[in-house]
Amino acid sequence: MICNLRFEIFNSASCCTIGLQHYLLLAAFLFVCGIATILTKRNAIGILMGVELILNAANLNLVAFNRFAHGVSPAGGLRLDGQVFALFVIVLAAAEAAVALAIFLNYYNNFATIDVEKASNLKG
């Protein structure tokens, strides 16, 4: 009897529904992890990873708000505004990563380190 009741409680549809709050909490967690990574890492690659986490949090917000604000257009088709914006952010993040890695490689060739504390040598 108790096992049967427990099975019914966990299989109810209201228990397993993922709402906007869940996506926002996940995005906030990703954002905080990105900020913490940026603030604690001295390595340039680690800082770049933190920036990517922040951009992924923004993408998650864009897609979640699009889905829960207006997922279906009046004509019956899907509205993909949030997904299109997220795609642009992904393209910009890829370009940013390529430029940042090129800068890091050039800096490493000149100074044999990628420690951002030593970047004060670049002040001309």
Secondary structure as the mmCIF struct_conf table of DSSP 4:
data_model
#
loop_
_struct_conf.conf_type_id
_struct_conf.id
_struct_conf.beg_label_comp_id
_struct_conf.beg_label_asym_id
_struct_conf.beg_label_seq_id
_struct_conf.end_label_comp_id
_struct_conf.end_label_asym_id
_struct_conf.end_label_seq_id
HELX_RH_AL_P HELX_RH_AL_P1 ILE A 2 PHE A 10
TURN_TY1_P TURN_TY1_P1 ASN A 11 ASN A 11
TURN_TY1_P TURN_TY1_P2 ALA A 13 CYS A 15
BEND BEND1 CYS A 16 CYS A 16
HELX_RH_AL_P HELX_RH_AL_P2 LEU A 20 THR A 40
STRN STRN1 ASN A 43 ASN A 43
HELX_RH_AL_P HELX_RH_AL_P3 ALA A 44 HIS A 70
BEND BEND2 GLY A 71 GLY A 71
STRN STRN2 VAL A 72 VAL A 72
TURN_TY1_P TURN_TY1_P3 PRO A 74 ALA A 75
BEND BEND3 GLY A 76 GLY A 77
STRN STRN3 LEU A 78 LEU A 78
HELX_LH_PP_P HELX_LH_PP_P1 ARG A 79 ARG A 79
HELX_RH_AL_P HELX_RH_AL_P4 ASP A 81 PHE A 111
BEND BEND4 ALA A 112 ALA A 112
STRN STRN4 ASP A 115 ASP A 115
HELX_RH_3T_P HELX_RH_3T_P1 VAL A 116 LEU A 122
#
